[in-house]
Structure formats: structure tokens, C-alpha cells
Amino acid sequence: MEPRTLGEHLKRCRLQRKLSQIKAAQILGVNPDTILNWENGHTEPPVETVPALIQFLGYDPFPVPKTLPERLLAKRRAMGWSIRKAARKLGVEPGAWRDWEQGKVILFRDHRAAVAQLLGLAVGKLDREMAARWAGLRVQNRGTNSG
């Protein structure tokens, strides 16, 4: 069976390496009950533990991000940042980062420049993507407001 959750990936890797939950917990610096809960799907690993889990697994179990919101989430997860910490690193409000992860437009150019730098994107490309998204929203809103 192909693992679908981070906990299932952890369990498969741990069993392949013939590690007990206690030993895996020691390696990851968590309580053995935490490993049990992650593997059984009772709780999800907090984002702060994801970098250590990826290192433990030897691969990133998450799908390759395709969209800007997915790339922001993937970057935040890879760094082990909460939304609050990611926002602080970029110098924005947590609500702004949350909105961007939900696919909302990055309105301010300095924010787009910071996001582009963080993700290794060309600022111009991000500017064009946001302009197109903004134009699409304006057309969509005109359609709903005209009836």
C-alpha cells in the first residue's frame, strides 16, 4: 500500500529501517507516543517537525508544488515555519501570508518582490501572474454585480 499521510510515510520508513517507535522517537527528538499518534493518524506532525521528518525519510513525501499557493506552503513546510513565522520572515501580517496560501492576489509590489526572492522566482513573472489574476477577479466581480 502506498502511504498517503506523513504518518504512513514515517511508519513505512521506520519499519523498512527496522526501527522501533522508541528509537525513531529518539532520532526525531519526540516522545514515542507522538510517533504512535502520527503513524495511526490520531494527530498530524506540526510544521516545525517537517524538516526533521523529511531528513529522517530521506525524501519529501509531499506532492511537487505547481501553483504559487502550493509553492508558498511547500517552502513554509520545508523551513518548518508556522504561518506567523513565515509572515515575520517576509515582513508581512500573518493574514496576508494565509491569504496568499489560499490563492488570493499579492497586491503590493514589495510583497511580490519578497515572495519572488523567497521562492527563487522572477519578479516580473510573478507581477504578470498577479495582474492577470487581479484582472480576472475584476471581470468576475463585474459579472456578479451587474445582475
C-alpha positions as a Python dict, from the first residue, in 0.01 Angstrom:
ca = {
    (1, 'M'): (0, 0, 0),
    (2, 'E'): (127, 345, -93),
    (3, 'P'): (146, 580, 205),
    (4, 'R'): (-89, 878, 183),
    (5, 'T'): (-15, 1067, 505),
    (6, 'L'): (309, 1185, 661),
    (7, 'G'): (245, 938, 944),
    (8, 'E'): (211, 649, 697),
    (9, 'H'): (537, 752, 527),
    (10, 'L'): (704, 761, 868),
    (11, 'K'): (575, 416, 961),
    (12, 'R'): (684, 260, 631),
    (13, 'C'): (1032, 413, 657),
    (14, 'R'): (1066, 314, 1022),
    (15, 'L'): (968, -47, 950),
    (16, 'Q'): (1197, -68, 645),
    (17, 'R'): (1484, 50, 864),
    (18, 'K'): (1378, -196, 1137),
    (19, 'L'): (1347, 79, 1395),
    (20, 'S'): (1117, 70, 1695),
    (21, 'Q'): (889, 363, 1764),
    (22, 'I'): (1109, 436, 2064),
    (23, 'K'): (1425, 453, 1850),
    (24, 'A'): (1251, 665, 1582),
    (25, 'A'): (1129, 897, 1858),
    (26, 'Q'): (1484, 932, 1990),
    (27, 'I'): (1616, 1015, 1643),
    (28, 'L'): (1342, 1272, 1588),
    (29, 'G'): (1356, 1414, 1938),
    (30, 'V'): (993, 1344, 2022),
    (31, 'N'): (802, 1122, 2262),
    (32, 'P'): (732, 763, 2145),
    (33, 'D'): (359, 828, 2195),
    (34, 'T'): (393, 1109, 1942),
    (35, 'I'): (526, 863, 1682),
    (36, 'L'): (236, 627, 1759),
    (37, 'N'): (-17, 908, 1718),
    (38, 'W'): (135, 1027, 1390),
    (39, 'E'): (155, 678, 1245),
    (40, 'N'): (-203, 594, 1341),
    (41, 'G'): (-339, 924, 1212),
    (42, 'H'): (-457, 1047, 1550),
    (43, 'T'): (-252, 1365, 1513),
    (44, 'E'): (-56, 1533, 1235),
    (45, 'P'): (307, 1632, 1281),
    (46, 'P'): (337, 2004, 1343),
    (47, 'V'): (500, 2203, 1065),
    (48, 'E'): (803, 2269, 1287),
    (49, 'T'): (887, 1895, 1276),
    (50, 'V'): (854, 1854, 898),
    (51, 'P'): (1219, 1932, 813),
    (52, 'A'): (1338, 1663, 1057),
    (53, 'L'): (1082, 1417, 921),
    (54, 'I'): (1193, 1482, 563),
    (55, 'Q'): (1553, 1425, 669),
    (56, 'F'): (1453, 1104, 852),
    (57, 'L'): (1260, 978, 547),
    (58, 'G'): (1533, 1077, 303),
    (59, 'Y'): (1276, 1229, 67),
    (60, 'D'): (996, 1483, 61),
    (61, 'P'): (664, 1293, 68),
    (62, 'F'): (456, 1591, -38),
    (63, 'P'): (346, 1640, -400),
    (64, 'V'): (557, 1871, -613),
    (65, 'P'): (401, 2217, -584),
    (66, 'K'): (262, 2355, -909),
    (67, 'T'): (82, 2674, -811),
    (68, 'L'): (206, 2977, -621),
    (69, 'P'): (-4, 2892, -313),
    (70, 'E'): (134, 2537, -318),
    (71, 'R'): (489, 2672, -351),
    (72, 'L'): (438, 2903, -53),
    (73, 'L'): (306, 2615, 158),
    (74, 'A'): (589, 2386, 46),
    (75, 'K'): (851, 2648, 131),
    (76, 'R'): (696, 2711, 471),
    (77, 'R'): (677, 2338, 543),
    (78, 'A'): (1036, 2278, 427),
    (79, 'M'): (1157, 2552, 658),
    (80, 'G'): (940, 2433, 948),
    (81, 'W'): (773, 2772, 973),
    (82, 'S'): (430, 2844, 1112),
    (83, 'I'): (228, 3098, 916),
    (84, 'R'): (316, 3355, 1182),
    (85, 'K'): (690, 3283, 1149),
    (86, 'A'): (679, 3283, 767),
    (87, 'A'): (499, 3617, 771),
    (88, 'R'): (751, 3761, 1016),
    (89, 'K'): (1040, 3644, 793),
    (90, 'L'): (881, 3826, 499),
    (91, 'G'): (778, 4131, 700),
    (92, 'V'): (404, 4091, 641),
    (93, 'E'): (98, 4022, 853),
    (94, 'P'): (11, 3653, 910),
    (95, 'G'): (-328, 3713, 748),
    (96, 'A'): (-156, 3822, 427),
    (97, 'W'): (53, 3503, 412),
    (98, 'R'): (-259, 3295, 487),
    (99, 'D'): (-446, 3470, 207),
    (100, 'W'): (-162, 3401, -38),
    (101, 'E'): (-159, 3032, 53),
    (102, 'Q'): (-532, 3032, -21),
    (103, 'G'): (-470, 3175, -367),
    (104, 'K'): (-552, 3539, -311),
    (105, 'V'): (-372, 3813, -504),
    (106, 'I'): (-47, 3954, -368),
    (107, 'L'): (-142, 4318, -410),
    (108, 'F'): (172, 4510, -317),
    (109, 'R'): (478, 4503, -540),
    (110, 'D'): (722, 4493, -248),
    (111, 'H'): (539, 4187, -117),
    (112, 'R'): (557, 4024, -461),
    (113, 'A'): (929, 4101, -475),
    (114, 'A'): (983, 3942, -133),
    (115, 'V'): (782, 3632, -229),
    (116, 'A'): (968, 3604, -559),
    (117, 'Q'): (1303, 3623, -382),
    (118, 'L'): (1196, 3367, -121),
    (119, 'L'): (1079, 3122, -387),
    (120, 'G'): (1351, 3195, -642),
    (121, 'L'): (1106, 3333, -899),
    (122, 'A'): (1140, 3618, -1143),
    (123, 'V'): (960, 3922, -1002),
    (124, 'G'): (827, 4019, -1345),
    (125, 'K'): (667, 3680, -1394),
    (126, 'L'): (500, 3700, -1053),
    (127, 'D'): (385, 4057, -1129),
    (128, 'R'): (222, 3936, -1453),
    (129, 'E'): (58, 3639, -1281),
    (130, 'M'): (-89, 3864, -1010),
    (131, 'A'): (-203, 4123, -1267),
    (132, 'A'): (-381, 3851, -1466),
    (133, 'R'): (-543, 3709, -1153),
    (134, 'W'): (-650, 4059, -1044),
    (135, 'A'): (-799, 4133, -1387),
    (136, 'G'): (-987, 3803, -1378),
    (137, 'L'): (-1130, 3885, -1036),
    (138, 'R'): (-1243, 4228, -1155),
    (139, 'V'): (-1422, 4074, -1456),
    (140, 'Q'): (-1577, 3809, -1233),
    (141, 'N'): (-1698, 4072, -984),
    (142, 'R'): (-1846, 4287, -1262),
    (143, 'G'): (-2047, 3987, -1377),
    (144, 'T'): (-2192, 3922, -1031),
    (145, 'N'): (-2264, 4288, -963),
    (146, 'S'): (-2446, 4356, -1291),
    (147, 'G'): (-2747, 4134, -1226),
}
